[in-house]
Amino acid sequence: MNEKFLEVGDVMQILGISKSAAYKLMRQINSELEKKGYIVIRGKVSRKYFEERIYGMSDAG
């Protein structure tokens, strides 16, 4: 696994979901990041933001 980004197979494995569900979730997460002004890469998702959105983890205090 890449340290900074997750690919569809990683998301599938982490959440135990299908490929189509993983792509849908990745599109949603990347759309949120784009609205915040970030540049996104299709087919990859930020590991940090993914973990914040899925697990509610955040370094912000």
PDBQT receptor file of N, H, CA, C and O in Angstrom, charges set to zero:
ATOM      1  N   MET A   1       0.831  -1.192   0.000  1.00  0.00    +0.000 N 
ATOM      2  CA  MET A   1       0.000   0.000   0.000  1.00  0.00    +0.000 C 
ATOM      3  C   MET A   1       0.873   1.252   0.000  1.00  0.00    +0.000 C 
ATOM      4  O   MET A   1       1.905   1.310   0.668  1.00  0.00    +0.000 OA
ATOM      5  N   ASN A   2       0.440   2.240  -0.756  1.00  0.00    +0.000 N 
ATOM      6  H   ASN A   2      -0.398   2.193  -1.299  1.00  0.00    +0.000 HD
ATOM      7  CA  ASN A   2       1.096   3.543  -0.761  1.00  0.00    +0.000 C 
ATOM      8  C   ASN A   2       0.837   4.219   0.581  1.00  0.00    +0.000 C 
ATOM      9  O   ASN A   2      -0.237   4.051   1.158  1.00  0.00    +0.000 OA
ATOM     10  N   GLU A   3       1.786   4.965   1.075  1.00  0.00    +0.000 N 
ATOM     11  H   GLU A   3       2.659   5.101   0.606  1.00  0.00    +0.000 HD
ATOM     12  CA  GLU A   3       1.636   5.601   2.378  1.00  0.00    +0.000 C 
ATOM     13  C   GLU A   3       0.642   6.750   2.376  1.00  0.00    +0.000 C 
ATOM     14  O   GLU A   3      -0.094   6.922   3.348  1.00  0.00    +0.000 OA
ATOM     15  N   LYS A   4       0.600   7.542   1.310  1.00  0.00    +0.000 N 
ATOM     16  H   LYS A   4       1.197   7.403   0.520  1.00  0.00    +0.000 HD
ATOM     17  CA  LYS A   4      -0.242   8.737   1.304  1.00  0.00    +0.000 C 
ATOM     18  C   LYS A   4      -1.577   8.544   0.608  1.00  0.00    +0.000 C 
ATOM     19  O   LYS A   4      -2.532   9.268   0.891  1.00  0.00    +0.000 OA
ATOM     20  N   PHE A   5      -1.658   7.579  -0.298  1.00  0.00    +0.000 N 
ATOM     21  H   PHE A   5      -0.883   6.991  -0.528  1.00  0.00    +0.000 HD
ATOM     22  CA  PHE A   5      -2.873   7.385  -1.064  1.00  0.00    +0.000 C 
ATOM     23  C   PHE A   5      -3.343   5.939  -1.005  1.00  0.00    +0.000 C 
ATOM     24  O   PHE A   5      -2.546   5.010  -0.870  1.00  0.00    +0.000 OA
ATOM     25  N   LEU A   6      -4.654   5.774  -1.110  1.00  0.00    +0.000 N 
ATOM     26  H   LEU A   6      -5.301   6.529  -1.220  1.00  0.00    +0.000 HD
ATOM     27  CA  LEU A   6      -5.256   4.450  -1.212  1.00  0.00    +0.000 C 
ATOM     28  C   LEU A   6      -5.800   4.287  -2.623  1.00  0.00    +0.000 C 
ATOM     29  O   LEU A   6      -6.268   5.245  -3.238  1.00  0.00    +0.000 OA
ATOM     30  N   GLU A   7      -5.731   3.073  -3.119  1.00  0.00    +0.000 N 
ATOM     31  H   GLU A   7      -5.351   2.295  -2.619  1.00  0.00    +0.000 HD
ATOM     32  CA  GLU A   7      -6.337   2.747  -4.408  1.00  0.00    +0.000 C 
ATOM     33  C   GLU A   7      -7.581   1.921  -4.146  1.00  0.00    +0.000 C 
ATOM     34  O   GLU A   7      -7.865   1.566  -3.002  1.00  0.00    +0.000 OA
ATOM     35  N   VAL A   8      -8.318   1.615  -5.194  1.00  0.00    +0.000 N 
ATOM     36  H   VAL A   8      -8.087   1.904  -6.123  1.00  0.00    +0.000 HD
ATOM     37  CA  VAL A   8      -9.598   0.927  -5.035  1.00  0.00    +0.000 C 
ATOM     38  C   VAL A   8      -9.451  -0.400  -4.283  1.00  0.00    +0.000 C 
ATOM     39  O   VAL A   8     -10.291  -0.724  -3.444  1.00  0.00    +0.000 OA
ATOM     40  N   GLY A   9      -8.411  -1.161  -4.568  1.00  0.00    +0.000 N 
ATOM     41  H   GLY A   9      -7.728  -0.898  -5.250  1.00  0.00    +0.000 HD
ATOM     42  CA  GLY A   9      -8.201  -2.437  -3.888  1.00  0.00    +0.000 C 
ATOM     43  C   GLY A   9      -7.990  -2.259  -2.394  1.00  0.00    +0.000 C 
ATOM     44  O   GLY A   9      -8.436  -3.082  -1.595  1.00  0.00    +0.000 OA
ATOM     45  N   ASP A  10      -7.307  -1.183  -2.019  1.00  0.00    +0.000 N 
ATOM     46  H   ASP A  10      -6.945  -0.514  -2.668  1.00  0.00    +0.000 HD
ATOM     47  CA  ASP A  10      -7.086  -0.904  -0.599  1.00  0.00    +0.000 C 
ATOM     48  C   ASP A  10      -8.407  -0.601   0.106  1.00  0.00    +0.000 C 
ATOM     49  O   ASP A  10      -8.677  -1.116   1.191  1.00  0.00    +0.000 OA
ATOM     50  N   VAL A  11      -9.228   0.247  -0.530  1.00  0.00    +0.000 N 
ATOM     51  H   VAL A  11      -9.008   0.666  -1.411  1.00  0.00    +0.000 HD
ATOM     52  CA  VAL A  11     -10.519   0.616   0.050  1.00  0.00    +0.000 C 
ATOM     53  C   VAL A  11     -11.416  -0.617   0.162  1.00  0.00    +0.000 C 
ATOM     54  O   VAL A  11     -12.102  -0.802   1.168  1.00  0.00    +0.000 OA
ATOM     55  N   MET A  12     -11.408  -1.456  -0.872  1.00  0.00    +0.000 N 
ATOM     56  H   MET A  12     -10.851  -1.306  -1.688  1.00  0.00    +0.000 HD
ATOM     57  CA  MET A  12     -12.196  -2.690  -0.844  1.00  0.00    +0.000 C 
ATOM     58  C   MET A  12     -11.791  -3.560   0.342  1.00  0.00    +0.000 C 
ATOM     59  O   MET A  12     -12.643  -4.066   1.072  1.00  0.00    +0.000 OA
ATOM     60  N   GLN A  13     -10.499  -3.726   0.523  1.00  0.00    +0.000 N 
ATOM     61  H   GLN A  13      -9.807  -3.315  -0.071  1.00  0.00    +0.000 HD
ATOM     62  CA  GLN A  13      -9.980  -4.584   1.583  1.00  0.00    +0.000 C 
ATOM     63  C   GLN A  13     -10.263  -3.999   2.972  1.00  0.00    +0.000 C 
ATOM     64  O   GLN A  13     -10.693  -4.719   3.873  1.00  0.00    +0.000 OA
ATOM     65  N   ILE A  14     -10.025  -2.714   3.141  1.00  0.00    +0.000 N 
ATOM     66  H   ILE A  14      -9.675  -2.129   2.409  1.00  0.00    +0.000 HD
ATOM     67  CA  ILE A  14     -10.216  -2.071   4.446  1.00  0.00    +0.000 C 
ATOM     68  C   ILE A  14     -11.672  -2.161   4.898  1.00  0.00    +0.000 C 
ATOM     69  O   ILE A  14     -11.955  -2.474   6.054  1.00  0.00    +0.000 OA
ATOM     70  N   LEU A  15     -12.595  -1.882   3.972  1.00  0.00    +0.000 N 
ATOM     71  H   LEU A  15     -12.365  -1.627   3.033  1.00  0.00    +0.000 HD
ATOM     72  CA  LEU A  15     -14.010  -1.814   4.338  1.00  0.00    +0.000 C 
ATOM     73  C   LEU A  15     -14.794  -3.082   4.019  1.00  0.00    +0.000 C 
ATOM     74  O   LEU A  15     -15.941  -3.225   4.442  1.00  0.00    +0.000 OA
ATOM     75  N   GLY A  16     -14.184  -3.999   3.279  1.00  0.00    +0.000 N 
ATOM     76  H   GLY A  16     -13.251  -3.883   2.936  1.00  0.00    +0.000 HD
ATOM     77  CA  GLY A  16     -14.883  -5.233   2.915  1.00  0.00    +0.000 C 
ATOM     78  C   GLY A  16     -16.067  -4.973   1.991  1.00  0.00    +0.000 C 
ATOM     79  O   GLY A  16     -17.137  -5.557   2.158  1.00  0.00    +0.000 OA
ATOM     80  N   ILE A  17     -15.864  -4.088   1.013  1.00  0.00    +0.000 N 
ATOM     81  H   ILE A  17     -14.995  -3.613   0.878  1.00  0.00    +0.000 HD
ATOM     82  CA  ILE A  17     -16.945  -3.729   0.092  1.00  0.00    +0.000 C 
ATOM     83  C   ILE A  17     -16.551  -4.086  -1.337  1.00  0.00    +0.000 C 
ATOM     84  O   ILE A  17     -15.397  -4.411  -1.616  1.00  0.00    +0.000 OA
ATOM     85  N   SER A  18     -17.534  -4.020  -2.239  1.00  0.00    +0.000 N 
ATOM     86  H   SER A  18     -18.471  -3.756  -2.013  1.00  0.00    +0.000 HD
ATOM     87  CA  SER A  18     -17.291  -4.345  -3.636  1.00  0.00    +0.000 C 
ATOM     88  C   SER A  18     -16.494  -3.239  -4.317  1.00  0.00    +0.000 C 
ATOM     89  O   SER A  18     -16.346  -2.138  -3.788  1.00  0.00    +0.000 OA
ATOM     90  N   LYS A  19     -15.987  -3.561  -5.497  1.00  0.00    +0.000 N 
ATOM     91  H   LYS A  19     -16.107  -4.457  -5.926  1.00  0.00    +0.000 HD
ATOM     92  CA  LYS A  19     -15.217  -2.591  -6.265  1.00  0.00    +0.000 C 
ATOM     93  C   LYS A  19     -16.069  -1.383  -6.631  1.00  0.00    +0.000 C 
ATOM     94  O   LYS A  19     -15.607  -0.246  -6.530  1.00  0.00    +0.000 OA
ATOM     95  N   SER A  20     -17.309  -1.615  -7.054  1.00  0.00    +0.000 N 
ATOM     96  H   SER A  20     -17.685  -2.538  -7.136  1.00  0.00    +0.000 HD
ATOM     97  CA  SER A  20     -18.157  -0.485  -7.444  1.00  0.00    +0.000 C 
ATOM     98  C   SER A  20     -18.479   0.398  -6.242  1.00  0.00    +0.000 C 
ATOM     99  O   SER A  20     -18.524   1.621  -6.377  1.00  0.00    +0.000 OA
ATOM    100  N   ALA A  21     -18.701  -0.189  -5.080  1.00  0.00    +0.000 N 
ATOM    101  H   ALA A  21     -18.665  -1.182  -4.971  1.00  0.00    +0.000 HD
ATOM    102  CA  ALA A  21     -18.966   0.599  -3.869  1.00  0.00    +0.000 C 
ATOM    103  C   ALA A  21     -17.725   1.386  -3.460  1.00  0.00    +0.000 C 
ATOM    104  O   ALA A  21     -17.832   2.525  -3.007  1.00  0.00    +0.000 OA
ATOM    105  N   ALA A  22     -16.555   0.784  -3.618  1.00  0.00    +0.000 N 
ATOM    106  H   ALA A  22     -16.468  -0.142  -3.986  1.00  0.00    +0.000 HD
ATOM    107  CA  ALA A  22     -15.309   1.463  -3.274  1.00  0.00    +0.000 C 
ATOM    108  C   ALA A  22     -15.082   2.654  -4.194  1.00  0.00    +0.000 C 
ATOM    109  O   ALA A  22     -14.705   3.729  -3.726  1.00  0.00    +0.000 OA
ATOM    110  N   TYR A  23     -15.306   2.481  -5.499  1.00  0.00    +0.000 N 
ATOM    111  H   TYR A  23     -15.612   1.608  -5.879  1.00  0.00    +0.000 HD
ATOM    112  CA  TYR A  23     -15.153   3.599  -6.433  1.00  0.00    +0.000 C 
ATOM    113  C   TYR A  23     -16.145   4.716  -6.115  1.00  0.00    +0.000 C 
ATOM    114  O   TYR A  23     -15.788   5.892  -6.181  1.00  0.00    +0.000 OA
ATOM    115  N   LYS A  24     -17.369   4.369  -5.776  1.00  0.00    +0.000 N 
ATOM    116  H   LYS A  24     -17.659   3.413  -5.722  1.00  0.00    +0.000 HD
ATOM    117  CA  LYS A  24     -18.381   5.370  -5.437  1.00  0.00    +0.000 C 
ATOM    118  C   LYS A  24     -17.938   6.177  -4.218  1.00  0.00    +0.000 C 
ATOM    119  O   LYS A  24     -18.040   7.404  -4.212  1.00  0.00    +0.000 OA
ATOM    120  N   LEU A  25     -17.451   5.495  -3.200  1.00  0.00    +0.000 N 
ATOM    121  H   LEU A  25     -17.368   4.498  -3.206  1.00  0.00    +0.000 HD
ATOM    122  CA  LEU A  25     -16.976   6.168  -1.995  1.00  0.00    +0.000 C 
ATOM    123  C   LEU A  25     -15.775   7.058  -2.308  1.00  0.00    +0.000 C 
ATOM    124  O   LEU A  25     -15.684   8.179  -1.808  1.00  0.00    +0.000 OA
ATOM    125  N   MET A  26     -14.862   6.566  -3.126  1.00  0.00    +0.000 N 
ATOM    126  H   MET A  26     -14.936   5.655  -3.532  1.00  0.00    +0.000 HD
ATOM    127  CA  MET A  26     -13.684   7.345  -3.493  1.00  0.00    +0.000 C 
ATOM    128  C   MET A  26     -14.085   8.603  -4.261  1.00  0.00    +0.000 C 
ATOM    129  O   MET A  26     -13.508   9.669  -4.046  1.00  0.00    +0.000 OA
ATOM    130  N   ARG A  27     -15.067   8.489  -5.154  1.00  0.00    +0.000 N 
ATOM    131  H   ARG A  27     -15.536   7.623  -5.329  1.00  0.00    +0.000 HD
ATOM    132  CA  ARG A  27     -15.545   9.673  -5.890  1.00  0.00    +0.000 C 
ATOM    133  C   ARG A  27     -16.138  10.691  -4.925  1.00  0.00    +0.000 C 
ATOM    134  O   ARG A  27     -15.923  11.894  -5.076  1.00  0.00    +0.000 OA
ATOM    135  N   GLN A  28     -16.884  10.210  -3.935  1.00  0.00    +0.000 N 
ATOM    136  H   GLN A  28     -17.059   9.233  -3.813  1.00  0.00    +0.000 HD
ATOM    137  CA  GLN A  28     -17.490  11.110  -2.949  1.00  0.00    +0.000 C 
ATOM    138  C   GLN A  28     -16.412  11.841  -2.145  1.00  0.00    +0.000 C 
ATOM    139  O   GLN A  28     -16.477  13.057  -1.965  1.00  0.00    +0.000 OA
ATOM    140  N   ILE A  29     -15.425  11.089  -1.667  1.00  0.00    +0.000 N 
ATOM    141  H   ILE A  29     -15.373  10.101  -1.813  1.00  0.00    +0.000 HD
ATOM    142  CA  ILE A  29     -14.345  11.681  -0.875  1.00  0.00    +0.000 C 
ATOM    143  C   ILE A  29     -13.553  12.681  -1.718  1.00  0.00    +0.000 C 
ATOM    144  O   ILE A  29     -13.242  13.777  -1.250  1.00  0.00    +0.000 OA
ATOM    145  N   ASN A  30     -13.225  12.311  -2.956  1.00  0.00    +0.000 N 
ATOM    146  H   ASN A  30     -13.477  11.422  -3.337  1.00  0.00    +0.000 HD
ATOM    147  CA  ASN A  30     -12.475  13.221  -3.819  1.00  0.00    +0.000 C 
ATOM    148  C   ASN A  30     -13.290  14.464  -4.165  1.00  0.00    +0.000 C 
ATOM    149  O   ASN A  30     -12.728  15.550  -4.306  1.00  0.00    +0.000 OA
ATOM    150  N   SER A  31     -14.595  14.320  -4.301  1.00  0.00    +0.000 N 
ATOM    151  H   SER A  31     -15.052  13.438  -4.186  1.00  0.00    +0.000 HD
ATOM    152  CA  SER A  31     -15.453  15.468  -4.565  1.00  0.00    +0.000 C 
ATOM    153  C   SER A  31     -15.418  16.439  -3.383  1.00  0.00    +0.000 C 
ATOM    154  O   SER A  31     -15.365  17.653  -3.579  1.00  0.00    +0.000 OA
ATOM    155  N   GLU A  32     -15.447  15.913  -2.168  1.00  0.00    +0.000 N 
ATOM    156  H   GLU A  32     -15.490  14.927  -2.008  1.00  0.00    +0.000 HD
ATOM    157  CA  GLU A  32     -15.358  16.755  -0.975  1.00  0.00    +0.000 C 
ATOM    158  C   GLU A  32     -14.028  17.511  -0.960  1.00  0.00    +0.000 C 
ATOM    159  O   GLU A  32     -13.988  18.701  -0.645  1.00  0.00    +0.000 OA
ATOM    160  N   LEU A  33     -12.955  16.824  -1.297  1.00  0.00    +0.000 N 
ATOM    161  H   LEU A  33     -12.987  15.857  -1.552  1.00  0.00    +0.000 HD
ATOM    162  CA  LEU A  33     -11.639  17.465  -1.306  1.00  0.00    +0.000 C 
ATOM    163  C   LEU A  33     -11.551  18.540  -2.381  1.00  0.00    +0.000 C 
ATOM    164  O   LEU A  33     -10.966  19.598  -2.150  1.00  0.00    +0.000 OA
ATOM    165  N   GLU A  34     -12.128  18.278  -3.560  1.00  0.00    +0.000 N 
ATOM    166  H   GLU A  34     -12.603  17.418  -3.747  1.00  0.00    +0.000 HD
ATOM    167  CA  GLU A  34     -12.126  19.271  -4.637  1.00  0.00    +0.000 C 
ATOM    168  C   GLU A  34     -12.860  20.534  -4.209  1.00  0.00    +0.000 C 
ATOM    169  O   GLU A  34     -12.418  21.643  -4.511  1.00  0.00    +0.000 OA
ATOM    170  N   LYS A  35     -13.972  20.375  -3.512  1.00  0.00    +0.000 N 
ATOM    171  H   LYS A  35     -14.331  19.474  -3.266  1.00  0.00    +0.000 HD
ATOM    172  CA  LYS A  35     -14.742  21.526  -3.043  1.00  0.00    +0.000 C 
ATOM    173  C   LYS A  35     -13.952  22.347  -2.027  1.00  0.00    +0.000 C 
ATOM    174  O   LYS A  35     -14.194  23.542  -1.863  1.00  0.00    +0.000 OA
ATOM    175  N   LYS A  36     -13.007  21.698  -1.345  1.00  0.00    +0.000 N 
ATOM    176  H   LYS A  36     -12.810  20.727  -1.479  1.00  0.00    +0.000 HD
ATOM    177  CA  LYS A  36     -12.151  22.396  -0.389  1.00  0.00    +0.000 C 
ATOM    178  C   LYS A  36     -10.926  23.008  -1.066  1.00  0.00    +0.000 C 
ATOM    179  O   LYS A  36     -10.103  23.649  -0.412  1.00  0.00    +0.000 OA
ATOM    180  N   GLY A  37     -10.808  22.805  -2.386  1.00  0.00    +0.000 N 
ATOM    181  H   GLY A  37     -11.476  22.284  -2.917  1.00  0.00    +0.000 HD
ATOM    182  CA  GLY A  37      -9.723  23.416  -3.138  1.00  0.00    +0.000 C 
ATOM    183  C   GLY A  37      -8.516  22.525  -3.368  1.00  0.00    +0.000 C 
ATOM    184  O   GLY A  37      -7.497  22.992  -3.876  1.00  0.00    +0.000 OA
ATOM    185  N   TYR A  38      -8.607  21.263  -3.008  1.00  0.00    +0.000 N 
ATOM    186  H   TYR A  38      -9.435  20.883  -2.595  1.00  0.00    +0.000 HD
ATOM    187  CA  TYR A  38      -7.486  20.347  -3.203  1.00  0.00    +0.000 C 
ATOM    188  C   TYR A  38      -7.508  19.767  -4.611  1.00  0.00    +0.000 C 
ATOM    189  O   TYR A  38      -8.567  19.653  -5.228  1.00  0.00    +0.000 OA
ATOM    190  N   ILE A  39      -6.355  19.407  -5.103  1.00  0.00    +0.000 N 
ATOM    191  H   ILE A  39      -5.494  19.499  -4.602  1.00  0.00    +0.000 HD
ATOM    192  CA  ILE A  39      -6.232  18.689  -6.365  1.00  0.00    +0.000 C 
ATOM    193  C   ILE A  39      -6.332  17.210  -6.043  1.00  0.00    +0.000 C 
ATOM    194  O   ILE A  39      -5.672  16.725  -5.124  1.00  0.00    +0.000 OA
ATOM    195  N   VAL A  40      -7.154  16.492  -6.795  1.00  0.00    +0.000 N 
ATOM    196  H   VAL A  40      -7.690  16.886  -7.542  1.00  0.00    +0.000 HD
ATOM    197  CA  VAL A  40      -7.325  15.063  -6.551  1.00  0.00    +0.000 C 
ATOM    198  C   VAL A  40      -6.864  14.255  -7.751  1.00  0.00    +0.000 C 
ATOM    199  O   VAL A  40      -6.769  14.771  -8.864  1.00  0.00    +0.000 OA
ATOM    200  N   ILE A  41      -6.581  12.993  -7.514  1.00  0.00    +0.000 N 
ATOM    201  H   ILE A  41      -6.659  12.574  -6.610  1.00  0.00    +0.000 HD
ATOM    202  CA  ILE A  41      -6.152  12.072  -8.561  1.00  0.00    +0.000 C 
ATOM    203  C   ILE A  41      -7.217  10.998  -8.697  1.00  0.00    +0.000 C 
ATOM    204  O   ILE A  41      -7.515  10.287  -7.737  1.00  0.00    +0.000 OA
ATOM    205  N   ARG A  42      -7.790  10.879  -9.890  1.00  0.00    +0.000 N 
ATOM    206  H   ARG A  42      -7.547  11.456 -10.670  1.00  0.00    +0.000 HD
ATOM    207  CA  ARG A  42      -8.808   9.851 -10.106  1.00  0.00    +0.000 C 
ATOM    208  C   ARG A  42      -8.224   8.475  -9.826  1.00  0.00    +0.000 C 
ATOM    209  O   ARG A  42      -7.099   8.173 -10.226  1.00  0.00    +0.000 OA
ATOM    210  N   GLY A  43      -8.997   7.647  -9.137  1.00  0.00    +0.000 N 
ATOM    211  H   GLY A  43      -9.910   7.892  -8.812  1.00  0.00    +0.000 HD
ATOM    212  CA  GLY A  43      -8.560   6.287  -8.840  1.00  0.00    +0.000 C 
ATOM    213  C   GLY A  43      -7.719   6.179  -7.580  1.00  0.00    +0.000 C 
ATOM    214  O   GLY A  43      -7.291   5.087  -7.206  1.00  0.00    +0.000 OA
ATOM    215  N   LYS A  44      -7.482   7.311  -6.926  1.00  0.00    +0.000 N 
ATOM    216  H   LYS A  44      -7.829   8.198  -7.230  1.00  0.00    +0.000 HD
ATOM    217  CA  LYS A  44      -6.732   7.311  -5.664  1.00  0.00    +0.000 C 
ATOM    218  C   LYS A  44      -7.439   8.251  -4.702  1.00  0.00    +0.000 C 
ATOM    219  O   LYS A  44      -8.144   9.171  -5.116  1.00  0.00    +0.000 OA
ATOM    220  N   VAL A  45      -7.241   8.010  -3.425  1.00  0.00    +0.000 N 
ATOM    221  H   VAL A  45      -6.668   7.262  -3.089  1.00  0.00    +0.000 HD
ATOM    222  CA  VAL A  45      -7.837   8.869  -2.416  1.00  0.00    +0.000 C 
ATOM    223  C   VAL A  45      -6.820   9.075  -1.297  1.00  0.00    +0.000 C 
ATOM    224  O   VAL A  45      -6.054   8.171  -0.962  1.00  0.00    +0.000 OA
ATOM    225  N   SER A  46      -6.826  10.264  -0.733  1.00  0.00    +0.000 N 
ATOM    226  H   SER A  46      -7.448  10.998  -1.005  1.00  0.00    +0.000 HD
ATOM    227  CA  SER A  46      -5.920  10.580   0.362  1.00  0.00    +0.000 C 
ATOM    228  C   SER A  46      -6.180   9.655   1.546  1.00  0.00    +0.000 C 
ATOM    229  O   SER A  46      -7.303   9.583   2.046  1.00  0.00    +0.000 OA
ATOM    230  N   ARG A  47      -5.145   8.949   1.994  1.00  0.00    +0.000 N 
ATOM    231  H   ARG A  47      -4.233   9.008   1.588  1.00  0.00    +0.000 HD
ATOM    232  CA  ARG A  47      -5.287   8.053   3.138  1.00  0.00    +0.000 C 
ATOM    233  C   ARG A  47      -5.730   8.836   4.378  1.00  0.00    +0.000 C 
ATOM    234  O   ARG A  47      -6.610   8.395   5.117  1.00  0.00    +0.000 OA
ATOM    235  N   LYS A  48      -5.119   9.989   4.595  1.00  0.00    +0.000 N 
ATOM    236  H   LYS A  48      -4.404  10.348   3.995  1.00  0.00    +0.000 HD
ATOM    237  CA  LYS A  48      -5.422  10.800   5.780  1.00  0.00    +0.000 C 
ATOM    238  C   LYS A  48      -6.885  11.224   5.790  1.00  0.00    +0.000 C 
ATOM    239  O   LYS A  48      -7.574  11.059   6.796  1.00  0.00    +0.000 OA
ATOM    240  N   TYR A  49      -7.362  11.770   4.673  1.00  0.00    +0.000 N 
ATOM    241  H   TYR A  49      -6.802  11.905   3.855  1.00  0.00    +0.000 HD
ATOM    242  CA  TYR A  49      -8.754  12.232   4.625  1.00  0.00    +0.000 C 
ATOM    243  C   TYR A  49      -9.722  11.051   4.693  1.00  0.00    +0.000 C 
ATOM    244  O   TYR A  49     -10.772  11.145   5.329  1.00  0.00    +0.000 OA
ATOM    245  N   PHE A  50      -9.379   9.956   4.051  1.00  0.00    +0.000 N 
ATOM    246  H   PHE A  50      -8.526   9.879   3.534  1.00  0.00    +0.000 HD
ATOM    247  CA  PHE A  50     -10.198   8.739   4.110  1.00  0.00    +0.000 C 
ATOM    248  C   PHE A  50     -10.386   8.303   5.559  1.00  0.00    +0.000 C 
ATOM    249  O   PHE A  50     -11.505   8.024   5.990  1.00  0.00    +0.000 OA
ATOM    250  N   GLU A  51      -9.291   8.246   6.304  1.00  0.00    +0.000 N 
ATOM    251  H   GLU A  51      -8.382   8.473   5.954  1.00  0.00    +0.000 HD
ATOM    252  CA  GLU A  51      -9.367   7.811   7.698  1.00  0.00    +0.000 C 
ATOM    253  C   GLU A  51     -10.169   8.796   8.545  1.00  0.00    +0.000 C 
ATOM    254  O   GLU A  51     -10.912   8.386   9.437  1.00  0.00    +0.000 OA
ATOM    255  N   GLU A  52     -10.024  10.090   8.269  1.00  0.00    +0.000 N 
ATOM    256  H   GLU A  52      -9.421  10.423   7.544  1.00  0.00    +0.000 HD
ATOM    257  CA  GLU A  52     -10.805  11.088   8.999  1.00  0.00    +0.000 C 
ATOM    258  C   GLU A  52     -12.304  10.902   8.746  1.00  0.00    +0.000 C 
ATOM    259  O   GLU A  52     -13.108  10.959   9.676  1.00  0.00    +0.000 OA
ATOM    260  N   ARG A  53     -12.668  10.680   7.487  1.00  0.00    +0.000 N 
ATOM    261  H   ARG A  53     -12.015  10.633   6.731  1.00  0.00    +0.000 HD
ATOM    262  CA  ARG A  53     -14.087  10.548   7.125  1.00  0.00    +0.000 C 
ATOM    263  C   ARG A  53     -14.690   9.219   7.567  1.00  0.00    +0.000 C 
ATOM    264  O   ARG A  53     -15.845   9.174   7.989  1.00  0.00    +0.000 OA
ATOM    265  N   ILE A  54     -13.917   8.139   7.474  1.00  0.00    +0.000 N 
ATOM    266  H   ILE A  54     -12.979   8.177   7.131  1.00  0.00    +0.000 HD
ATOM    267  CA  ILE A  54     -14.444   6.822   7.801  1.00  0.00    +0.000 C 
ATOM    268  C   ILE A  54     -14.419   6.558   9.300  1.00  0.00    +0.000 C 
ATOM    269  O   ILE A  54     -15.394   6.065   9.867  1.00  0.00    +0.000 OA
ATOM    270  N   TYR A  55     -13.316   6.884   9.929  1.00  0.00    +0.000 N 
ATOM    271  H   TYR A  55     -12.524   7.285   9.468  1.00  0.00    +0.000 HD
ATOM    272  CA  TYR A  55     -13.141   6.539  11.338  1.00  0.00    +0.000 C 
ATOM    273  C   TYR A  55     -13.316   7.722  12.283  1.00  0.00    +0.000 C 
ATOM    274  O   TYR A  55     -13.291   7.554  13.502  1.00  0.00    +0.000 OA
ATOM    275  N   GLY A  56     -13.493   8.913  11.726  1.00  0.00    +0.000 N 
ATOM    276  H   GLY A  56     -13.514   9.049  10.735  1.00  0.00    +0.000 HD
ATOM    277  CA  GLY A  56     -13.662  10.088  12.558  1.00  0.00    +0.000 C 
ATOM    278  C   GLY A  56     -12.376  10.531  13.236  1.00  0.00    +0.000 C 
ATOM    279  O   GLY A  56     -12.409  11.280  14.212  1.00  0.00    +0.000 OA
ATOM    280  N   MET A  57     -11.228  10.063  12.713  1.00  0.00    +0.000 N 
ATOM    281  H   MET A  57     -11.201   9.455  11.920  1.00  0.00    +0.000 HD
ATOM    282  CA  MET A  57      -9.936  10.454  13.269  1.00  0.00    +0.000 C 
ATOM    283  C   MET A  57      -9.589  11.841  12.766  1.00  0.00    +0.000 C 
ATOM    284  O   MET A  57      -9.886  12.192  11.624  1.00  0.00    +0.000 OA
ATOM    285  N   SER A  58      -8.966  12.616  13.613  1.00  0.00    +0.000 N 
ATOM    286  H   SER A  58      -8.724  12.331  14.541  1.00  0.00    +0.000 HD
ATOM    287  CA  SER A  58      -8.517  13.925  13.186  1.00  0.00    +0.000 C 
ATOM    288  C   SER A  58      -7.389  14.390  14.091  1.00  0.00    +0.000 C 
ATOM    289  O   SER A  58      -7.429  14.186  15.305  1.00  0.00    +0.000 OA
ATOM    290  N   ASP A  59      -6.375  15.021  13.489  1.00  0.00    +0.000 N 
ATOM    291  H   ASP A  59      -6.343  15.187  12.504  1.00  0.00    +0.000 HD
ATOM    292  CA  ASP A  59      -5.281  15.577  14.267  1.00  0.00    +0.000 C 
ATOM    293  C   ASP A  59      -5.663  16.964  14.777  1.00  0.00    +0.000 C 
ATOM    294  O   ASP A  59      -5.034  17.502  15.687  1.00  0.00    +0.000 OA
ATOM    295  N   ALA A  60      -6.707  17.530  14.171  1.00  0.00    +0.000 N 
ATOM    296  H   ALA A  60      -7.219  17.092  13.431  1.00  0.00    +0.000 HD
ATOM    297  CA  ALA A  60      -7.105  18.879  14.584  1.00  0.00    +0.000 C 
ATOM    298  C   ALA A  60      -7.719  18.817  15.977  1.00  0.00    +0.000 C 
ATOM    299  O   ALA A  60      -8.495  17.912  16.284  1.00  0.00    +0.000 OA
ATOM    300  N   GLY A  61      -7.374  19.768  16.798  1.00  0.00    +0.000 N 
ATOM    301  H   GLY A  61      -6.745  20.503  16.548  1.00  0.00    +0.000 HD
ATOM    302  CA  GLY A  61      -7.866  19.707  18.157  1.00  0.00    +0.000 C 
ATOM    303  C   GLY A  61      -8.618  20.849  18.572  1.00  0.00    +0.000 C 
ATOM    304  O   GLY A  61      -9.084  20.901  19.711  1.00  0.00    +0.000 OA
TER     305      GLY A  61
